[in-house]
Amino acid sequence: MRTLKFLLLKEFRQIFRNKSLLPLIFVVPIVQLLILPLTANFEIKNINLSIVDHDHSPFSQRLHDKILSSGYFRLTDFDNSYNAAFKQIETDKSDLILEIPQGFEDVLVRENQQQLFIAINAINGTKANLGGAYLASIITDYNDDIRLEWKQPSRLSQLPTIDVAPINWFNRFLDYTFFMVPGILVVLVTLMCTLICALNIVKEKESGTIEQINVTPVKKYQFILAKLIPFWIIGMFEFSLGLFLVARLVYGIIPVGSIELLYAFLSCYLVAMLGFGLLLSTYAETQQQAMTISFFFVMIFLLLSGLFTSIDSMPGWAKVLAQCNPVTYFIDVVRMIVLKGSGFRDIKYHFLIIIGFALVFNSWAILNYRKTS
């Protein structure tokens, strides 16, 4: 213990002596957590719409108003020519074209049916699919309103109906930041701790100070623990800043579940990811190698974590890789505890898996670290 104590004092002095490292650890993640949830938003709004109205009747005007009042569409062009509207799509100024034919109201009243033409710019597949679905849903709702107006009260069906009143659990107002902030916080803590921990040993290799440690009677596990514990404390502090300072004060996210359970899982998770960073540093010989390897794995962890894309929608091989990704489990746990209030029974398998990752990564790092004289 006395040897470990002196090694820890050396590590803390080395960390706090580096004035450029402290802002990177404490300031950059906070700024990123303030900005990223506002931009990483998959709600499709402000869809650019061109309307070609050949009718200019009260019915077509009501349709315009209903579409624009939905909050999803932004009118960028209103013309009588489809070719002019199509040029708006070619110059990326519009995403959809709605063409209302001449005699729209007359044909609808006389024949009880009418057709509309919708053209969608499908370069952005997500925006095209959702934009087209939104527009079709609004037109269907508009059609139902007209049918109700035309029906006589005596002709209305007397059959019993079922009213559906949806209630949103865990995120009542469907605020997308409530879903994204916990996941982004996990990614930032993972990125900072893994990368900086990986660079720590490699920096000593480059400067030659590790040779001085290698000739001492310091054991391999003591050296690994001395590298792991300071960044474990920093990771806990950084997560606390993000959870209580940014998530709570800025976005109004108050954890519903047990804080103690969340920090218990965080403790195991940090041990696992710091062990992974130490493992990478035992293979890298330069800081450039360590950064490249860390970036490679962090990108895979990020894209297969379920943060931006649901794991259920991934192909089979990607689902298998996602199950081998420790970030996946922590994002699930943070969302479950913070938003749903889940207990230990709900995340016990996540605990076992993360403990397994921690044992594998740290044991591998200790075995792979070659102490030479």
C-alpha positions as CSV (number, residue, x, y, z in Angstrom):
1,M,0.0,0.0,0.0
2,R,2.9,2.4,0.8
3,T,4.3,1.9,-2.7
4,L,0.9,2.4,-4.3
5,K,0.4,5.6,-2.2
6,F,3.7,7.1,-3.6
7,L,2.7,6.1,-7.2
8,L,-0.7,7.8,-6.8
9,L,1.0,11.0,-5.5
10,K,3.2,11.0,-8.6
11,E,0.3,10.5,-10.9
12,F,-1.8,13.3,-9.4
13,R,1.1,15.7,-9.5
14,Q,1.8,14.8,-13.1
15,I,-1.8,15.4,-14.0
16,F,-2.3,18.7,-12.3
17,R,1.1,19.9,-13.4
18,N,-0.1,19.7,-17.0
19,K,-2.0,23.0,-17.4
20,S,-3.2,22.1,-20.9
21,L,-4.7,18.8,-19.8
22,L,-7.0,20.2,-17.1
23,P,-9.2,22.2,-19.5
24,L,-9.4,19.2,-21.8
25,I,-10.6,17.0,-18.9
26,F,-13.1,19.3,-17.2
27,V,-14.1,22.2,-19.5
28,V,-14.3,20.6,-23.0
29,P,-16.8,17.8,-22.0
30,I,-19.1,20.4,-20.3
31,V,-19.1,22.6,-23.3
32,Q,-19.8,19.6,-25.6
33,L,-22.7,18.5,-23.3
34,L,-24.2,22.0,-23.6
35,I,-24.0,22.0,-27.4
36,L,-24.4,18.4,-28.7
37,P,-27.9,17.6,-27.3
38,L,-29.3,20.7,-29.2
39,T,-27.8,19.5,-32.5
40,A,-28.1,15.7,-32.1
41,N,-31.9,15.9,-32.6
42,F,-33.6,13.4,-34.9
43,E,-37.0,15.2,-34.8
44,I,-37.6,16.2,-38.4
45,K,-39.0,19.8,-38.5
46,N,-38.8,22.8,-40.8
47,I,-39.3,20.6,-43.9
48,N,-39.1,22.9,-46.9
49,L,-42.3,22.7,-48.9
50,S,-43.3,24.1,-52.3
51,I,-47.0,24.3,-53.0
52,V,-48.3,24.5,-56.6
53,D,-51.9,25.5,-56.3
54,H,-53.8,25.5,-59.6
55,D,-57.2,25.9,-57.9
56,H,-56.9,28.9,-55.4
57,S,-60.2,27.9,-53.8
58,P,-61.3,28.1,-50.1
59,F,-60.8,24.3,-49.9
60,S,-57.2,24.5,-51.1
61,Q,-56.5,27.5,-48.8
62,R,-57.7,25.5,-45.8
63,L,-55.4,22.7,-46.8
64,H,-52.5,25.2,-47.0
65,D,-53.3,26.5,-43.5
66,K,-53.6,23.0,-42.0
67,I,-50.2,21.9,-43.4
68,L,-48.3,25.0,-42.3
69,S,-49.9,25.2,-38.9
70,S,-48.7,21.6,-38.1
71,G,-45.2,23.0,-37.2
72,Y,-43.4,20.5,-39.4
73,F,-43.3,22.4,-42.7
74,R,-41.9,25.7,-43.9
75,L,-43.3,27.2,-47.1
76,T,-40.4,28.1,-49.3
77,D,-42.2,28.6,-52.6
78,F,-45.8,29.2,-53.7
79,D,-46.3,29.1,-57.5
80,N,-48.7,28.1,-60.3
81,S,-45.9,26.2,-62.2
82,Y,-44.7,22.7,-61.3
83,N,-41.5,23.3,-63.3
84,A,-40.7,26.3,-61.1
85,A,-41.2,24.3,-58.0
86,F,-39.1,21.5,-59.3
87,K,-36.2,23.9,-59.7
88,Q,-36.5,24.6,-56.0
89,I,-35.9,20.9,-55.4
90,E,-33.0,20.8,-57.8
91,T,-31.3,23.7,-55.9
92,D,-32.0,22.0,-52.5
93,K,-34.3,24.9,-51.5
94,S,-37.3,22.5,-51.2
95,D,-37.8,19.0,-49.9
96,L,-41.3,18.3,-51.1
97,I,-43.8,19.6,-53.7
98,L,-47.5,19.5,-53.2
99,E,-49.5,20.1,-56.4
100,I,-53.2,20.9,-56.1
101,P,-55.0,20.4,-59.4
102,Q,-57.3,22.9,-61.0
103,G,-60.9,22.3,-60.0
104,F,-59.9,20.7,-56.8
105,E,-62.9,21.9,-54.8
106,D,-65.5,21.5,-57.6
107,V,-64.5,17.8,-58.3
108,L,-64.3,17.0,-54.6
109,V,-67.8,18.4,-54.0
110,R,-69.3,16.9,-57.2
111,E,-67.6,13.4,-57.2
112,N,-66.7,13.0,-53.5
113,Q,-63.1,12.3,-54.5
114,Q,-60.0,14.1,-55.7
115,Q,-56.3,13.4,-56.2
116,L,-53.2,15.4,-55.1
117,F,-49.7,15.0,-56.3
118,I,-46.7,14.9,-54.0
119,A,-43.1,14.9,-55.2
120,I,-40.4,14.1,-52.6
121,N,-36.7,14.8,-52.8
122,A,-35.3,11.4,-51.6
123,I,-31.6,12.2,-51.4
124,N,-32.0,12.5,-47.6
125,G,-34.0,9.2,-47.1
126,T,-34.9,9.9,-43.5
127,K,-36.2,13.4,-44.2
128,A,-38.0,12.2,-47.3
129,N,-39.8,9.3,-45.6
130,L,-40.9,11.3,-42.5
131,G,-41.8,14.4,-44.5
132,G,-43.9,12.4,-46.9
133,A,-45.5,10.5,-44.0
134,Y,-46.3,13.8,-42.2
135,L,-47.8,15.4,-45.3
136,A,-49.9,12.3,-46.0
137,S,-51.2,12.2,-42.4
138,I,-52.2,15.8,-42.5
139,I,-54.0,15.3,-45.8
140,T,-55.8,12.3,-44.4
141,D,-56.8,14.3,-41.4
142,Y,-58.0,17.1,-43.6
143,N,-60.1,14.6,-45.6
144,D,-61.7,13.3,-42.4
145,D,-62.6,16.9,-41.4
146,I,-64.4,17.5,-44.7
147,R,-66.3,14.2,-44.5
148,L,-67.5,15.0,-41.0
149,E,-68.7,18.4,-42.3
150,W,-70.7,16.9,-45.1
151,K,-72.4,14.2,-43.2
152,Q,-75.9,14.9,-41.8
153,P,-76.4,14.3,-38.1
154,S,-79.1,11.8,-38.8
155,R,-76.8,9.8,-41.1
156,L,-74.0,9.5,-38.5
157,S,-73.2,6.0,-37.4
158,Q,-74.7,5.1,-34.0
159,L,-72.3,2.2,-33.6
160,P,-70.2,2.4,-30.4
161,T,-66.7,3.9,-30.8
162,I,-63.5,3.6,-28.8
163,D,-61.6,6.7,-27.9
164,V,-57.9,6.3,-27.5
165,A,-56.1,8.8,-25.2
166,P,-52.3,8.2,-25.3
167,I,-50.2,8.9,-22.2
168,N,-46.4,9.1,-22.6
169,W,-44.4,7.4,-19.8
170,F,-41.0,8.5,-18.6
171,N,-40.8,11.5,-21.1
172,R,-44.2,13.0,-20.9
173,F,-43.7,15.9,-23.4
174,L,-41.5,13.9,-25.8
175,D,-38.6,16.2,-25.2
176,Y,-35.8,14.8,-27.3
177,T,-33.0,16.2,-25.1
178,F,-34.3,14.0,-22.2
179,F,-33.4,11.0,-24.4
180,M,-30.1,12.3,-25.8
181,V,-28.4,14.0,-22.8
182,P,-27.8,10.8,-20.7
183,G,-26.4,9.0,-23.7
184,I,-24.1,11.9,-24.8
185,L,-22.9,12.2,-21.2
186,V,-21.9,8.5,-21.3
187,V,-20.0,8.9,-24.6
188,L,-18.1,12.0,-23.4
189,V,-17.0,10.4,-20.1
190,T,-16.0,7.3,-22.1
191,L,-14.1,9.2,-24.7
192,M,-12.2,11.4,-22.2
193,C,-11.2,8.7,-19.7
194,T,-10.3,6.0,-22.3
195,L,-8.3,8.4,-24.5
196,I,-6.4,10.2,-21.8
197,C,-5.7,7.0,-19.8
198,A,-4.3,5.4,-23.0
199,L,-2.0,8.4,-23.6
200,N,-0.7,8.4,-20.1
201,I,1.5,5.3,-20.2
202,V,2.6,6.0,-23.8
203,K,3.7,9.5,-22.8
204,E,6.0,8.0,-20.2
205,K,7.3,5.6,-22.8
206,E,8.2,8.5,-25.1
207,S,9.8,10.6,-22.4
208,G,11.7,7.6,-21.0
209,T,10.4,8.0,-17.4
210,I,8.9,4.5,-17.6
211,E,12.4,3.0,-17.7
212,Q,13.1,4.5,-14.2
213,I,9.9,2.8,-12.9
214,N,10.8,-0.5,-14.5
215,V,14.1,-0.8,-12.6
216,T,12.3,-0.3,-9.3
217,P,10.6,-3.2,-7.3
218,V,7.2,-1.8,-8.3
219,K,4.9,-4.7,-9.2
220,K,2.9,-4.7,-12.4
221,Y,-0.5,-4.6,-10.7
222,Q,0.6,-1.6,-8.6
223,F,1.7,0.3,-11.6
224,I,-1.6,-0.4,-13.4
225,L,-3.6,0.6,-10.3
226,A,-1.7,3.8,-10.0
227,K,-2.5,4.7,-13.6
228,L,-6.2,3.7,-13.2
229,I,-7.3,5.2,-9.9
230,P,-6.6,8.9,-10.7
231,F,-8.6,8.8,-13.9
232,W,-11.3,6.7,-12.1
233,I,-11.7,9.6,-9.7
234,I,-11.6,12.2,-12.5
235,G,-14.3,10.2,-14.4
236,M,-16.6,10.1,-11.4
237,F,-16.2,13.9,-10.9
238,E,-16.7,14.6,-14.6
239,F,-19.9,12.5,-14.7
240,S,-21.2,14.3,-11.6
241,L,-20.6,17.7,-13.3
242,G,-22.5,16.6,-16.3
243,L,-25.4,15.0,-14.4
244,F,-26.0,17.6,-11.7
245,L,-24.7,20.8,-13.3
246,V,-25.6,20.6,-17.0
247,A,-28.3,17.9,-17.2
248,R,-30.2,19.2,-14.1
249,L,-29.7,23.0,-14.3
250,V,-29.7,23.5,-18.1
251,Y,-32.0,20.8,-19.4
252,G,-34.1,20.1,-16.3
253,I,-33.4,16.4,-16.1
254,I,-33.8,15.1,-12.6
255,P,-32.9,11.4,-12.1
256,V,-36.0,9.4,-11.2
257,G,-34.2,6.3,-9.9
258,S,-31.5,5.6,-7.3
259,I,-28.4,7.8,-7.5
260,E,-26.5,5.3,-5.4
261,L,-27.3,2.5,-7.9
262,L,-26.3,4.7,-10.8
263,Y,-22.9,5.5,-9.3
264,A,-22.3,1.9,-8.4
265,F,-22.7,1.0,-12.0
266,L,-20.6,3.9,-13.1
267,S,-17.8,2.7,-10.8
268,C,-17.7,-0.7,-12.5
269,Y,-18.0,0.9,-15.9
270,L,-15.1,3.2,-15.4
271,V,-12.9,0.4,-14.2
272,A,-13.7,-1.5,-17.4
273,M,-13.1,1.4,-19.8
274,L,-10.0,2.6,-18.0
275,G,-8.7,-0.9,-18.2
276,F,-9.4,-0.9,-21.9
277,G,-7.4,2.4,-22.2
278,L,-4.5,0.9,-20.3
279,L,-4.7,-2.2,-22.5
280,L,-4.4,-0.1,-25.6
281,S,-1.4,1.8,-24.1
282,T,0.5,-1.5,-23.5
283,Y,0.4,-2.1,-27.3
284,A,1.1,1.4,-28.5
285,E,4.6,2.8,-28.6
286,T,3.8,6.4,-29.4
287,Q,1.0,8.8,-28.5
288,Q,0.0,9.0,-32.2
289,Q,-0.5,5.3,-32.3
290,A,-2.5,5.4,-29.0
291,M,-4.7,8.2,-30.4
292,T,-5.3,6.4,-33.7
293,I,-6.2,3.1,-32.0
294,S,-8.4,4.8,-29.4
295,F,-10.2,6.7,-32.1
296,F,-10.8,3.5,-34.0
297,F,-12.4,1.7,-31.1
298,V,-14.3,4.7,-29.7
299,M,-16.0,5.3,-33.1
300,I,-17.1,1.7,-33.2
301,F,-18.3,1.9,-29.6
302,L,-20.2,5.1,-30.4
303,L,-21.9,3.9,-33.6
304,L,-22.9,0.6,-32.2
305,S,-24.0,1.8,-28.8
306,G,-27.6,2.6,-29.8
307,L,-27.2,6.3,-29.0
308,F,-28.2,7.5,-32.5
309,T,-29.6,4.3,-34.1
310,S,-31.8,1.7,-32.4
311,I,-30.0,-1.6,-32.0
312,D,-33.2,-3.4,-33.0
313,S,-33.0,-1.8,-36.5
314,M,-29.4,-3.0,-37.1
315,P,-28.5,-6.1,-39.2
316,G,-27.8,-9.3,-37.3
317,W,-24.0,-9.0,-37.4
318,A,-24.2,-5.4,-36.0
319,K,-26.5,-6.6,-33.2
320,V,-23.8,-9.2,-32.2
321,L,-21.1,-6.5,-32.1
322,A,-23.4,-4.2,-30.1
323,Q,-23.7,-6.8,-27.5
324,C,-19.9,-6.8,-27.2
325,N,-19.9,-3.1,-26.7
326,P,-19.6,-1.9,-23.0
327,V,-21.0,1.6,-24.0
328,T,-24.2,0.0,-25.1
329,Y,-24.9,-1.3,-21.6
330,F,-24.1,1.9,-19.8
331,I,-26.3,4.0,-22.1
332,D,-29.1,1.6,-21.4
333,V,-28.6,1.8,-17.6
334,V,-28.3,5.6,-17.5
335,R,-31.6,6.0,-19.4
336,M,-33.3,3.3,-17.4
337,I,-32.3,4.8,-14.0
338,V,-32.5,8.5,-14.9
339,L,-35.7,8.4,-16.9
340,K,-37.5,5.3,-15.8
341,G,-36.4,4.8,-12.3
342,S,-35.3,1.2,-12.8
343,G,-34.0,-0.8,-9.9
344,F,-31.2,-3.3,-9.4
345,R,-33.4,-6.2,-10.6
346,D,-33.8,-4.5,-13.9
347,I,-30.1,-4.0,-14.5
348,K,-28.5,-6.9,-12.7
349,Y,-27.5,-8.6,-16.0
350,H,-25.9,-5.3,-17.2
351,F,-23.9,-5.3,-13.9
352,L,-22.6,-8.8,-14.5
353,I,-21.6,-8.0,-18.1
354,I,-19.7,-4.8,-17.2
355,I,-17.9,-6.6,-14.3
356,G,-16.9,-9.2,-16.9
357,F,-15.5,-6.5,-19.2
358,A,-13.6,-5.0,-16.3
359,L,-12.0,-8.3,-15.3
360,V,-11.0,-9.1,-18.9
361,F,-9.6,-5.7,-19.8
362,N,-7.6,-5.1,-16.6
363,S,-6.3,-8.7,-16.4
364,W,-5.2,-8.4,-20.0
365,A,-3.5,-5.1,-19.4
366,I,-1.6,-6.4,-16.4
367,L,-0.5,-9.5,-18.3
368,N,0.5,-7.6,-21.4
369,Y,2.5,-4.9,-19.6
370,R,6.1,-6.0,-19.9
371,K,8.2,-4.7,-17.0
372,T,11.8,-4.8,-18.3
373,S,15.0,-3.6,-16.7
